């Protein structure tokens, strides 16, 4: 009969213990993973927290809807830019004076006060008619459209009040009077155009405002701006006043707290004695 040494018995016993431990550990792990429901604990928001979150969503929906902004797109933009806060819509994390929803509309960086790095804040550039996402003195392209009187013309950002330089600008479209508000911004934005054509006059816009007197209260004027980053923003105005005045009449240049548009042209037709003025109030922004 084969005799098993004590040493062999010990080795076999140890192997058996190790196998038992392995099997025990394996089955214990299997049991824990597959039989027990060890899902992470999810904190259920309190009734108060749920109401607050719901209210924030409702408020944000109202604000985005009022400004024509897609809530899902804005929310994705907020997440991509790591923005947070109770009123993330109107917050201004970079302190440039431009709330987040306008940063979204203009395509600027909400975490950088000077998106294009030209040492002027985004708000300063927009207020003064410059392109906030293009360095230097770049300005957005601007087009004025008045469907009722067949006007669809580019606007020139005039740099001088000198009559000769203004007339030169008017050869290429309508002229934005220097130091007046940019379209869509608070204040009085003054834009002028020719009403009468002369055989010796240069340019393709010599009587662009010839039918301006046909405008009545309630008629719509659209000012479209195109930035270097491709953002197209249209500011819609509604005519609310019309009058004839001398070229120096203070009523033409009077500043306003809210966005106001003033259109000016020589009057009567064929003369430059007076000015026909059309005033319009800001309605909304489209993009």
CORTA-V166635 format. One record per run of one state. SS is the DSSP state (~ for helix, > for strand, _ for the rest). FROM is the first residue (numbers start at 1). TO is the last residue. If there is no record, write none. Layout:
ss:from:to
SS:FROM:TO
SS:FROM:TO
This chain:
ss:from:to
_:1:5
~:6:34
_:35:46
~:47:66
_:67:70
~:71:80
_:81:99
~:100:106
_:107:121
~:122:127
_:128:140
>:141:146
~:147:149
_:150:150
>:151:157
_:158:162
~:163:170
_:171:173
>:174:176
_:177:186
>:187:192
_:193:211
~:212:214
_:215:219
>:220:226
_:227:231
>:232:245
_:246:249
~:250:253
_:254:258
>:259:267
_:268:273
>:274:286
_:287:287
